[in-house]
């Protein structure tokens, strides 16, 4: 993400899956702070690292399936 609206969109999408990602709120906290009005939007290395970590966890999350009776 390069602009604030892209960060907001990513966090909205990622937030939908937050219960399946361990430590989501801790990882997303820095990105969430960028959304505050009183904070100047600055995309630095730490922001990029948190973004990449969260993106990776979302794509490698456990696969959920319905239970099969008898197994």
C-alpha positions in Angstrom: 0.0 0.0 0.0 1.2 3.5 -0.9 -1.7 5.6 0.4 -3.9 5.6 3.4 -7.0 4.3 1.6 -5.1 1.2 0.4 -4.0 0.5 4.0 -7.6 0.9 5.2 -8.9 -1.5 2.4 -6.2 -4.1 3.2 -7.0 -4.0 7.0 -10.8 -4.2 6.3 -10.2 -7.3 4.2 -7.7 -8.9 6.6 -9.9 -8.1 9.5 -12.6 -10.4 8.2 -10.2 -13.3 8.7 -8.7 -12.1 12.0 -10.0 -14.9 14.1 -8.1 -17.4 12.0 -4.7 -15.6 12.3 -2.9 -16.0 15.6 -1.6 -12.7 16.9 -3.5 -10.7 14.3 -4.2 -7.6 16.5 -0.5 -7.4 17.5 0.8 -7.5 14.0 -1.9 -5.2 12.6 -1.5 -2.6 15.4 1.2 -0.6 13.7 -0.9 -0.4 10.5 -4.0 0.5 12.5 -2.1 3.4 14.1 -1.5 4.8 10.6 -5.3 5.2 10.2 -5.6 7.7 13.0 -6.2 11.3 12.0 -3.6 12.8 14.3 -0.8 10.5 12.9 1.0 11.5 9.7 0.9 8.7 7.2 4.5 7.5 6.8 5.2 4.1 5.2 8.5 2.9 6.6 10.4 -0.5 6.8 8.5 -1.5 9.9 5.2 -0.9 8.2 6.2 -2.9 5.2 7.4 -5.7 7.4 4.1 -5.9 9.3 2.2 -5.8 6.1 4.2 -8.6 4.6 3.9 -10.7 7.8 0.2 -10.3 7.9 -0.2 -11.0 4.1 1.9 -14.2 4.6 -0.2 -15.3 7.6 -3.4 -14.8 5.6 -2.2 -16.9 2.7 -0.8 -19.7 4.9 -3.6 -19.9 7.4 -5.0 -23.3 8.3 -7.5 -24.7 5.9 -10.9 -25.0 7.6 -13.4 -27.7 6.6 -16.7 -29.0 7.8 -16.4 -32.1 10.1 -17.0 -35.5 8.5 -19.2 -37.8 10.7 -17.5 -41.0 11.6 -13.9 -39.7 11.3 
